[in-house]
């Protein structure tokens, strides 16, 4: 299963992926996402699930069922768009509150046994080299924290450029 997380307008996502497989899951902005409140309920009260009851409460569990996570985000100062950042914050239940040492660094232990690959495609006009370096470092840090592999980050000036290059 692939998990797509994107901030595109629906028509642009359809343009990029006109033939979606039925087992893929698509997470997009449906207008109401609550911010993570940092209560750690997903670690302690309801392990693996966010206590905020909205359409995004099962993000950690969704991560546990996929082979690949594909994130499509507008690049904002070398980071994700607010919607994508919210989704990643709400996915913290994928990892466990306990720590392990990986690559000589302390990270949270994985809650689930699966291991997925993460692809991130940033789009936006006039991204600077500094923004791209920051975005690359961010994705690398995210993948270490989620204990997943990652593909090289891709940058596109427009949705049309993305459409030509991702197929």
Backbone as a printed PyTorch tensor [residue, N CA C, xyz], in Angstrom:
tensor([[[  0.8360,  -1.1780,   0.0000],
         [  0.0000,   0.0000,   0.0000],
         [  0.8860,   1.2480,   0.0000]],

        [[  0.4640,   2.2220,  -0.7810],
         [  1.1350,   3.5220,  -0.7640],
         [  0.2390,   4.5160,  -0.0420]],

        [[  0.8680,   5.3630,   0.7190],
         [  0.1540,   6.4160,   1.4210],
         [  0.5950,   7.7480,   0.8210]],

        [[ -0.3370,   8.4240,   0.1660],
         [ -0.0640,   9.7410,  -0.4010],
         [ -0.5470,  10.7970,   0.5860]],

        [[  0.3150,  11.7330,   0.8990],
         [ -0.0530,  12.8640,   1.7410],
         [  0.2720,  14.1050,   0.9220]],

        [[ -0.7410,  14.8880,   0.6140],
         [ -0.4740,  16.0300,  -0.2690],
         [ -1.3060,  17.2470,   0.1200]],

        [[ -0.8440,  18.3860,  -0.3620],
         [ -1.5550,  19.6410,  -0.1240],
         [ -2.0390,  20.2590,  -1.4350]],

        [[ -2.1070,  19.4350,  -2.4800],
         [ -2.5130,  19.9280,  -3.7910],
         [ -4.0180,  20.1240,  -3.8670]],

        [[ -4.4450,  20.9770,  -4.7960],
         [ -5.8590,  21.0160,  -5.1290],
         [ -6.2030,  19.6700,  -5.7580]],

        [[ -7.4090,  19.1970,  -5.5370],
         [ -7.8070,  17.8690,  -5.9960],
         [ -7.5820,  17.6820,  -7.5060]],

        [[ -7.9010,  18.7130,  -8.2930],
         [ -7.7310,  18.5820,  -9.7500],
         [ -6.2610,  18.3690, -10.1230]],

        [[ -5.3470,  18.9810,  -9.3790],
         [ -3.9190,  18.7810,  -9.6580],
         [ -3.4610,  17.3810,  -9.2490]],

        [[ -3.9980,  16.8890,  -8.1330],
         [ -3.6370,  15.5260,  -7.7380],
         [ -4.1500,  14.5260,  -8.7720]],

        [[ -5.3790,  14.7340,  -9.2490],
         [ -5.9480,  13.8560, -10.2790],
         [ -5.1370,  13.9020, -11.5680]],

        [[ -4.6110,  15.0580, -11.8670],
         [ -3.7770,  15.2210, -13.0610],
         [ -2.4840,  14.4010, -12.9270]],

        [[ -1.9210,  14.4040, -11.7220],
         [ -0.6830,  13.6660, -11.4920],
         [ -0.9120,  12.1660, -11.4060]],

        [[ -2.0390,  11.7810, -10.8150],
         [ -2.3210,  10.3600, -10.5830],
         [ -3.7290,  10.0230, -11.0550]],

        [[ -3.9320,   9.9800, -12.3760],
         [ -5.2830,   9.7040, -12.8730],
         [ -5.7390,   8.2690, -12.6310]],

        [[ -4.7960,   7.3420, -12.4890],
         [ -5.1490,   5.9300, -12.2940],
         [ -4.6460,   5.4460, -10.9430]],

        [[ -5.3680,   5.8030,  -9.9110],
         [ -4.9690,   5.3930,  -8.5670],
         [ -5.3370,   3.9310,  -8.3530]],

        [[ -4.4910,   3.2280,  -7.6310],
         [ -4.8240,   1.8560,  -7.2510],
         [ -5.7890,   1.9030,  -6.0830]],

        [[ -6.6530,   0.9080,  -6.0290],
         [ -7.6780,   0.9140,  -4.9880],
         [ -7.1210,   0.7460,  -3.5790]],

        [[ -5.9280,   0.1670,  -3.4510],
         [ -5.3740,  -0.0310,  -2.1060],
         [ -4.4970,   1.1310,  -1.6360]],

        [[ -4.3480,   2.1550,  -2.4480],
         [ -3.6160,   3.3390,  -2.0090],
         [ -4.5120,   4.2180,  -1.1350]],

        [[ -3.8870,   4.8690,  -0.1910],
         [ -4.6260,   5.7850,   0.6690],
         [ -4.1290,   7.1950,   0.3910]],

        [[ -5.0640,   8.1030,   0.2830],
         [ -4.7280,   9.4850,  -0.0540],
         [ -5.1900,  10.3920,   1.0820]],

        [[ -4.2550,  11.1200,   1.6340],
         [ -4.5510,  12.0650,   2.7020],
         [ -4.3960,  13.4660,   2.1240]],

        [[ -5.4930,  14.1920,   2.1200],
         [ -5.4590,  15.5590,   1.6090],
         [ -6.2060,  16.4680,   2.5780]],

        [[ -6.0750,  17.7290,   2.3310],
         [ -6.6950,  18.7190,   3.2150],
         [ -8.1880,  18.7860,   2.9300]],

        [[ -8.9670,  18.2890,   3.8710],
         [-10.4220,  18.3230,   3.7270],
         [-11.0270,  19.4560,   4.5480]],

        [[-10.1800,  20.3900,   4.8880],
         [-10.6820,  21.5890,   5.5250],
         [-10.5430,  21.6660,   7.0280]],

        [[-10.6250,  20.5530,   7.7190],
         [-10.5580,  20.5970,   9.1800],
         [ -9.5410,  19.5950,   9.6870]],

        [[ -8.4200,  20.1110,  10.0960],
         [ -7.4480,  19.2750,  10.7910],
         [ -7.0940,  20.0010,  12.0740]],

        [[ -7.1610,  19.2810,  13.1550],
         [ -6.8000,  19.8740,  14.4370],
         [ -5.2850,  19.7310,  14.6260]],

        [[ -4.7060,  20.6920,  15.2440],
         [ -3.2800,  20.6550,  15.5280],
         [ -2.9970,  19.6570,  16.6430]],

        [[ -1.8430,  19.0340,  16.5730],
         [ -1.3780,  18.2120,  17.6840],
         [ -1.2500,  19.1370,  18.8910]],

        [[ -1.7760,  18.6990,  20.0130],
         [ -1.7220,  19.5370,  21.2160],
         [ -0.5810,  19.1200,  22.1500]],

        [[  0.1870,  18.1320,  21.7250],
         [  1.3470,  17.7160,  22.5100],
         [  0.9880,  17.0740,  23.8360]],

        [[ -0.1460,  16.4070,  23.8920],
         [ -0.6080,  15.8010,  25.1540],
         [ -0.0070,  14.4190,  25.3840]],

        [[  0.5680,  13.8250,  24.3420],
         [  1.1450,  12.4860,  24.3770],
         [  0.1110,  11.4050,  24.6740]],

        [[ -1.1630,  11.7330,  24.4670],
         [ -2.2290,  10.7350,  24.6230],
         [ -2.0360,   9.5730,  23.6670]],

        [[ -1.5020,   9.8510,  22.4820],
         [ -1.2750,   8.7740,  21.4960],
         [ -0.1820,   7.8200,  21.9520]],

        [[  0.6050,   8.2230,  22.9110],
         [  1.6300,   7.3370,  23.4590],
         [  1.1400,   6.6390,  24.7260]],

        [[  0.3130,   7.3350,  25.5150],
         [ -0.0140,   6.8340,  26.8580],
         [ -1.4730,   6.3890,  26.9920]],

        [[ -2.4210,   7.2490,  26.6400],
         [ -3.8360,   6.9450,  26.8680],
         [ -4.4070,   5.9910,  25.8300]],

        [[ -4.1200,   6.2510,  24.5540],
         [ -4.6520,   5.4220,  23.4700],
         [ -3.4890,   5.0460,  22.5500]],

        [[ -2.5730,   4.1870,  23.0160],
         [ -1.3400,   3.9150,  22.2550],
         [ -1.5910,   3.6340,  20.7700]],

        [[ -0.9510,   4.4310,  19.9480],
         [ -1.0480,   4.2620,  18.5070],
         [ -2.1040,   5.1330,  17.8510]],

        [[ -3.0040,   5.6970,  18.6190],
         [ -4.0570,   6.5320,  18.0420],
         [ -4.1200,   7.8810,  18.7500]],

        [[ -4.3130,   8.9160,  17.9610],
         [ -4.4400,  10.2680,  18.5100],
         [ -5.7690,  10.3810,  19.2550]],

        [[ -5.7680,  11.1080,  20.3380],
         [ -7.0140,  11.2660,  21.1040],
         [ -7.9470,  12.3060,  20.4760]],

        [[ -7.4350,  13.0950,  19.5350],
         [ -8.2840,  14.0700,  18.8510],
         [ -9.1100,  13.3250,  17.8100]],

        [[-10.4090,  13.3730,  17.9710],
         [-11.3080,  12.5780,  17.1380],
         [-11.6680,  13.3350,  15.8570]],

        [[-10.7910,  13.2100,  14.8490],
         [-11.0960,  13.7760,  13.5340],
         [-10.6070,  12.8020,  12.4660]],

        [[-10.6230,  13.1930,  11.2290],
         [-10.2510,  12.3010,  10.1270],
         [ -8.7740,  11.9070,  10.1280]],

        [[ -7.9750,  12.4900,  10.9740],
         [ -6.5370,  12.2660,  10.9460],
         [ -6.0340,  11.5760,  12.2180]],

        [[ -6.9100,  11.0020,  13.0010],
         [ -6.5170,  10.4050,  14.2780],
         [ -5.7460,   9.0970,  14.1280]],

        [[ -5.8300,   8.4420,  12.9720],
         [ -5.1940,   7.1450,  12.7730],
         [ -3.9370,   7.2170,  11.9150]],

        [[ -3.2850,   8.3370,  11.8680],
         [ -2.1240,   8.4860,  10.9850],
         [ -1.0050,   7.5020,  11.3280]],

        [[ -0.7200,   7.3090,  12.6020],
         [  0.3330,   6.3620,  12.9840],
         [  0.0240,   4.9610,  12.4920]],

        [[ -1.2180,   4.5490,  12.6510],
         [ -1.6310,   3.2260,  12.1950],
         [ -1.5220,   3.1250,  10.6700]],

        [[ -1.8910,   4.1900,   9.9590],
         [ -1.7560,   4.1700,   8.4940],
         [ -0.2960,   4.0100,   8.0820]],

        [[  0.5920,   4.7030,   8.7690],
         [  2.0170,   4.5550,   8.4760],
         [  2.4470,   3.0970,   8.6760]],

        [[  1.8400,   2.4360,   9.6590],
         [  2.2440,   1.0510,   9.9760],
         [  1.8260,   0.0630,   8.9020]],

        [[  0.9190,   0.4360,   8.0310],
         [  0.3950,  -0.4800,   7.0180],
         [  0.9310,  -0.2260,   5.6180]],

        [[  1.8070,   0.7510,   5.4670],
         [  2.2220,   1.0880,   4.1020],
         [  3.6660,   0.6760,   3.8200]],

        [[  3.9340,   0.5100,   2.5460],
         [  5.2800,   0.2220,   2.0770],
         [  5.9930,   1.5070,   1.6670]],

        [[  5.1770,   2.5020,   1.3030],
         [  5.7550,   3.7460,   0.8320],
         [  4.8600,   4.9250,   1.2240]],

        [[  5.4860,   5.9830,   1.6970],
         [  4.7860,   7.2320,   1.9880],
         [  5.2930,   8.2610,   0.9880]],

        [[  4.3830,   8.8420,   0.2360],
         [  4.7410,   9.8610,  -0.7460],
         [  4.1380,  11.1810,  -0.2840]],

        [[  4.9910,  12.1350,  -0.0080],
         [  4.5570,  13.4460,   0.4720],
         [  4.7600,  14.4590,  -0.6450]],

        [[  3.7170,  15.1690,  -0.9680],
         [  3.7920,  16.2430,  -1.9670],
         [  3.4190,  17.5300,  -1.2500]],

        [[  4.3620,  18.4490,  -1.1770],
         [  4.1440,  19.6600,  -0.3880],
         [  4.7170,  20.8860,  -1.0720]],

        [[  4.0360,  21.9630,  -0.8900],
         [  4.6230,  23.2380,  -1.2760],
         [  5.8020,  23.4740,  -0.3420]],

        [[  6.9030,  23.9340,  -0.8970],
         [  8.0930,  24.2210,  -0.0930],
         [  7.9710,  25.6330,   0.4700]],

        [[  7.9750,  25.7230,   1.7770],
         [  7.8620,  27.0210,   2.4290],
         [  9.0790,  27.2140,   3.3290]],

        [[  9.9770,  28.0590,   2.8950],
         [ 11.2260,  28.3220,   3.6180],
         [ 11.9760,  27.0350,   3.9470]],

        [[ 11.9710,  26.0820,   3.0300],
         [ 12.7140,  24.8430,   3.2290],
         [ 11.9790,  23.8240,   4.0790]],

        [[ 10.6990,  24.0210,   4.2560],
         [  9.9190,  23.0900,   5.0750],
         [  8.6120,  22.7410,   4.3730]],

        [[  7.8080,  21.9670,   5.0740],
         [  6.5240,  21.5490,   4.5430],
         [  5.4920,  22.6680,   4.6850]],

        [[  4.4030,  22.5200,   3.9400],
         [  3.2710,  23.4340,   4.1090],
         [  2.6380,  23.1610,   5.4740]],

        [[  1.8620,  24.0970,   6.0020],
         [  1.2310,  23.8800,   7.3240],
         [  0.3960,  22.5980,   7.3950]],

        [[ -0.3460,  22.2750,   6.3480],
         [ -1.1570,  21.0570,   6.3790],
         [ -0.2760,  19.8170,   6.5160]],

        [[  0.7680,  19.7230,   5.6950],
         [  1.6560,  18.5630,   5.7490],
         [  2.3490,  18.4830,   7.1140]],

        [[  2.7730,  19.6160,   7.6280],
         [  3.4080,  19.6310,   8.9590],
         [  2.4380,  19.1130,  10.0090]],

        [[  1.1780,  19.5190,   9.9320],
         [  0.1760,  19.0170,  10.8700],
         [  0.0230,  17.5030,  10.7690]],

        [[ -0.0080,  16.9980,   9.5510],
         [ -0.1340,  15.5460,   9.3600],
         [  1.0560,  14.8280,   9.9960]],

        [[  2.2540,  15.3190,   9.7600],
         [  3.4340,  14.6650,  10.3360],
         [  3.4060,  14.7530,  11.8620]],

        [[  2.9640,  15.8780,  12.3990],
         [  2.8420,  15.9870,  13.8590],
         [  1.8260,  14.9790,  14.3930]],

        [[  0.7460,  14.8190,  13.6720],
         [ -0.3090,  13.8890,  14.1110],
         [  0.0700,  12.4310,  13.8880]],

        [[  1.2100,  12.1810,  13.2570],
         [  1.6850,  10.8270,  12.9940],
         [  2.6670,  10.3330,  14.0490]],

        [[  2.8630,  11.1080,  15.0880],
         [  3.8590,  10.7370,  16.0990],
         [  3.5260,   9.4130,  16.7780]],

        [[  2.2610,   9.0140,  16.7180],
         [  1.8890,   7.7350,  17.3230],
         [  2.5230,   6.5540,  16.6000]],

        [[  3.0980,   6.7780,  15.4330],
         [  3.7900,   5.7020,  14.7200],
         [  5.0000,   5.2290,  15.5110]],

        [[  5.5930,   6.1370,  16.2510],
         [  6.7630,   5.7680,  17.0420],
         [  6.3740,   5.6330,  18.5060]],

        [[  7.2240,   4.9870,  19.2360],
         [  6.9970,   4.6710,  20.6380],
         [  7.6180,   5.7580,  21.5140]],

        [[  7.1230,   5.9490,  22.7260],
         [  7.7450,   6.9710,  23.5850],
         [  9.1400,   6.5870,  24.0760]],

        [[  9.5110,   5.3220,  23.9930],
         [ 10.8100,   4.8900,  24.4820],
         [ 11.8960,   5.1290,  23.4350]],

        [[ 13.1130,   5.2390,  23.9090],
         [ 14.2260,   5.5840,  23.0290],
         [ 15.1350,   4.3930,  22.7250]],

        [[ 15.7960,   4.4900,  21.5840],
         [ 16.8430,   3.5520,  21.1970],
         [ 17.9700,   4.3850,  20.5820]],

        [[ 19.1310,   3.7720,  20.4900],
         [ 20.2620,   4.4290,  19.8240],
         [ 20.3580,   3.8500,  18.4100]],

        [[ 20.2630,   4.7320,  17.4020],
         [ 20.4350,   4.3490,  15.9930],
         [ 21.4220,   5.3050,  15.3730]],

        [[ 22.3870,   4.7640,  14.6580],
         [ 23.3900,   5.5890,  13.9900],
         [ 24.0890,   6.5250,  14.9790]],

        [[ 24.2800,   6.0430,  16.2100],
         [ 24.9530,   6.8540,  17.2240],
         [ 24.1200,   7.9950,  17.7650]],

        [[ 22.8250,   8.0040,  17.4640],
         [ 21.9250,   9.0700,  17.9260],
         [ 20.7390,   8.4600,  18.6600]],

        [[ 20.1770,   9.2220,  19.5920],
         [ 19.0010,   8.7600,  20.3180],
         [ 17.7390,   9.1120,  19.5200]],

        [[ 16.9250,   8.0930,  19.2780],
         [ 15.6580,   8.2700,  18.5530],
         [ 14.5800,   7.4470,  19.2390]],

        [[ 13.3400,   7.7690,  18.9250],
         [ 12.2380,   6.9760,  19.4560],
         [ 12.2180,   5.6050,  18.7920]],

        [[ 11.8030,   4.6360,  19.5580],
         [ 11.6830,   3.2780,  19.0360],
         [ 10.4390,   3.1800,  18.1600]],

        [[ 10.5180,   2.3750,  17.1290],
         [  9.3740,   2.1470,  16.2660],
         [  8.3200,   1.3340,  17.0050]],

        [[  7.0580,   1.7010,  16.9030],
         [  5.9750,   0.9630,  17.5420],
         [  5.5940,  -0.2770,  16.7310]],

        [[  5.6930,  -0.1780,  15.4270],
         [  5.2410,  -1.2360,  14.5260],
         [  6.4330,  -1.9090,  13.8540]],

        [[  6.2140,  -3.0850,  13.2950],
         [  7.3070,  -3.8520,  12.6890],
         [  7.5970,  -3.4810,  11.2450]],

        [[  6.6820,  -2.7990,  10.5840],
         [  6.9240,  -2.5040,   9.1670],
         [  7.9850,  -1.4300,   9.0120]],

        [[  8.5560,  -1.3970,   7.8610],
         [  9.5080,  -0.3400,   7.5280],
         [  9.1300,   0.1610,   6.1430]],

        [[  8.9480,   1.4390,   6.0020],
         [  8.5150,   1.9980,   4.7240],
         [  9.5740,   2.9170,   4.1450]],

        [[  9.3910,   3.2420,   2.8780],
         [ 10.2450,   4.2190,   2.2120],
         [  9.4660,   5.5280,   2.0790]],

        [[ 10.1270,   6.6260,   2.2930],
         [  9.4820,   7.9340,   2.1840],
         [ 10.0430,   8.6880,   0.9740]],

        [[  9.1140,   9.1910,   0.1580],
         [  9.4680,  10.0710,  -0.9560],
         [  8.8540,  11.4270,  -0.6780]],

        [[  9.6020,  12.4690,  -0.9140],
         [  9.0700,  13.8170,  -0.7230],
         [  9.3330,  14.6180,  -1.9880]],

        [[  8.2540,  15.2000,  -2.5010],
         [  8.3350,  16.0640,  -3.6770],
         [  7.8620,  17.4480,  -3.2580]],

        [[  8.7790,  18.3970,  -3.3070],
         [  8.4430,  19.7850,  -2.9950],
         [  8.1850,  20.5310,  -4.2930]],

        [[  7.2330,  21.4370,  -4.2550],
         [  6.9890,  22.2850,  -5.4250],
         [  6.9140,  23.7420,  -4.9710]],

        [[  7.1300,  24.6110,  -5.9290],
         [  7.0680,  26.0430,  -5.6460],
         [  8.0480,  26.7930,  -6.5160]],

        [[  7.6850,  28.0010,  -6.8370],
         [  8.5480,  28.8180,  -7.6870],
         [  9.6380,  29.4740,  -6.8560]],

        [[ 10.7760,  29.6300,  -7.4930],
         [ 11.8840,  30.3920,  -6.9270],
         [ 12.4220,  29.8420,  -5.6060]],

        [[ 12.4680,  28.5160,  -5.4680],
         [ 13.0990,  27.9500,  -4.2820],
         [ 14.5940,  28.2340,  -4.3520]],

        [[ 15.1590,  28.6940,  -3.2700],
         [ 16.5910,  28.9740,  -3.2490],
         [ 17.3680,  27.6990,  -2.9220]],

        [[ 18.6590,  27.7210,  -3.1740],
         [ 19.5090,  26.5750,  -2.8290],
         [ 19.4980,  26.3330,  -1.3230]],

        [[ 19.4370,  27.4040,  -0.5310],
         [ 19.3900,  27.2580,   0.9210],
         [ 18.1020,  26.5610,   1.3620]],

        [[ 16.9880,  26.9290,   0.7260],
         [ 15.7230,  26.2650,   1.0460],
         [ 15.7860,  24.7830,   0.6920]],

        [[ 16.3950,  24.4650,  -0.4280],
         [ 16.5150,  23.0590,  -0.8330],
         [ 17.4200,  22.2870,   0.1240]],

        [[ 18.4970,  22.9060,   0.5700],
         [ 19.3800,  22.2470,   1.5400],
         [ 18.6400,  22.0030,   2.8510]],

        [[ 17.8890,  23.0000,   3.2950],
         [ 17.1070,  22.8520,   4.5300],
         [ 16.0700,  21.7480,   4.3820]],

        [[ 15.3910,  21.7240,   3.2400],
         [ 14.3720,  20.6980,   2.9920],
         [ 15.0020,  19.3100,   2.9690]],

        [[ 16.1490,  19.1690,   2.3230],
         [ 16.8390,  17.8730,   2.3080],
         [ 17.2010,  17.4290,   3.7220]],

        [[ 17.7260,  18.3380,   4.5170],
         [ 18.1080,  18.0010,   5.8940],
         [ 16.8780,  17.6350,   6.7250]],

        [[ 15.7770,  18.3400,   6.5070],
         [ 14.5350,  18.0590,   7.2330],
         [ 14.0120,  16.6630,   6.9090]],

        [[ 13.9640,  16.3240,   5.6420],
         [ 13.4610,  15.0030,   5.2370],
         [ 14.3660,  13.9050,   5.7820]],

        [[ 15.6610,  14.1310,   5.7470],
         [ 16.6070,  13.1540,   6.2900],
         [ 16.3620,  12.9650,   7.7940]],

        [[ 16.1870,  14.0580,   8.5230],
         [ 15.9210,  13.9720,   9.9660],
         [ 14.5890,  13.2740,  10.2350]],

        [[ 13.5780,  13.5950,   9.4500],
         [ 12.2700,  12.9370,   9.6170],
         [ 12.3910,  11.4320,   9.3930]],

        [[ 13.1350,  11.0490,   8.3730],
         [ 13.2550,   9.6120,   8.0910],
         [ 14.0360,   8.8980,   9.1870]],

        [[ 15.0380,   9.5560,   9.7630],
         [ 15.7400,   8.9360,  10.8980],
         [ 14.7850,   8.7830,  12.0780]],

        [[ 13.9860,   9.8100,  12.3350],
         [ 13.0680,   9.7520,  13.4780],
         [ 11.9850,   8.6960,  13.2920]],

        [[ 11.5400,   8.5210,  12.0550],
         [ 10.5050,   7.5110,  11.7790],
         [ 11.1120,   6.1450,  11.4870]],

        [[ 12.4360,   6.0540,  11.4830],
         [ 13.1550,   4.8030,  11.2110],
         [ 12.7140,   4.1990,   9.8860]],

        [[ 12.6890,   5.0270,   8.8610],
         [ 12.3200,   4.5640,   7.5210],
         [ 13.4450,   4.9290,   6.5560]],

        [[ 13.4010,   4.3440,   5.3800],
         [ 14.3320,   4.7330,   4.3320],
         [ 13.7260,   5.9170,   3.5840]],

        [[ 14.5290,   6.6030,   2.8000],
         [ 13.9860,   7.7080,   2.0210],
         [ 14.6810,   7.7940,   0.6790]],

        [[ 13.9320,   8.2330,  -0.2910],
         [ 14.4580,   8.4730,  -1.6410],
         [ 14.9280,   9.9150,  -1.7180]],

        [[ 15.8220,  10.2130,  -2.6650],
         [ 16.2540,  11.6140,  -2.7910],
         [ 15.0610,  12.5650,  -2.9560]],

        [[ 15.1260,  13.6890,  -2.2900],
         [ 14.0610,  14.6880,  -2.3470],
         [ 14.0540,  15.3100,  -3.7430]],

        [[ 12.8560,  15.4850,  -4.2730],
         [ 12.7080,  16.0950,  -5.5960],
         [ 12.1070,  17.4940,  -5.4490]],

        [[ 12.5430,  18.4020,  -6.3060],
         [ 12.0480,  19.7770,  -6.2840],
         [ 11.5200,  20.1370,  -7.6700]],

        [[ 10.3450,  20.7610,  -7.6970],
         [  9.7160,  21.1360,  -8.9570],
         [  9.2310,  22.5860,  -8.8700]],

        [[  9.4080,  23.2990,  -9.9720],
         [  8.9340,  24.6860, -10.0200],
         [  7.4240,  24.7860, -10.1550]],

        [[  6.8210,  23.7340, -10.7110],
         [  5.3790,  23.7910, -10.9570],
         [  4.7870,  22.3840, -10.9470]],

        [[  3.4780,  22.3210, -10.9100],
         [  2.7740,  21.0410, -10.9860],
         [  3.0210,  20.4160, -12.3660]],

        [[  3.0610,  21.2410, -13.4010],
         [  3.3230,  20.7200, -14.7500],
         [  4.6970,  20.0600, -14.8360]],

        [[  5.6960,  20.6850, -14.2380],
         [  7.0300,  20.0860, -14.2310],
         [  7.0150,  18.7670, -13.4560]],

        [[  6.2800,  18.7270, -12.3600],
         [  6.1650,  17.4980, -11.5750],
         [  5.5010,  16.3990, -12.4020]],

        [[  4.4500,  16.7760, -13.1080],
         [  3.7160,  15.8110, -13.9240],
         [  4.6300,  15.1570, -14.9640]],

        [[  5.4810,  15.9430, -15.5890],
         [  6.3760,  15.4290, -16.6260],
         [  7.4310,  14.5040, -16.0290]],

        [[  7.9120,  14.8150, -14.8360],
         [  9.0640,  14.1160, -14.2860],
         [  8.7670,  12.9420, -13.3590]],

        [[  7.5910,  12.8300, -12.7980],
         [  7.3560,  11.7370, -11.8550],
         [  6.8350,  10.4740, -12.5150]],

        [[  6.4740,  10.5540, -13.7690],
         [  5.9030,   9.3630, -14.4190],
         [  6.9520,   8.4880, -15.0400]]])
